C-alpha cells in the first residue's frame, strides 16, 4: 500500500466530532508528520470541492470521503489557513459543523476532542 493511502485510510477512521494530530498519525504510521500534511494537502480536488463557505460544490457532495479537516496540529490549532488552495477558515467551519468548539485563541480542547 502506498504511503499516502495509509494516511487516507487512517484519517477515514476518525469519527465525526473528533480529531487527530499530524504527529499522532505520523507516529502510528511511522511517518514524519510533514508527510501526513503533504498527503492531506494532495487532496486538492477535495478542497476544491467546497465553496468559500464550506458548502460542497461537486454535485452536492465532497469529491472525496477523506475527512481531512479532522487532522490538526499538536497545539490544537488548524494549519490550513496558510495554504492557498483551501479557502480561509474552511477547516474551522467544517469542524464546527461537527460540534467541535474553538476557544478564544482558535484552539481545540485536545482533552475533549482528540481521538486515540
PyMOL commands that set and color helices and strands:
alter all, ss='L'
color gray80, all
select helices_A, chain A and resi 3-11+22-29+33-41+44-47+68-70+80-82+90-97+110-113
alter helices_A, ss='H'
color red, helices_A
select strands_A, chain A and resi 20-21+71-72
alter strands_A, ss='S'
color yellow, strands_A
deselect
rebuild
show_as cartoon
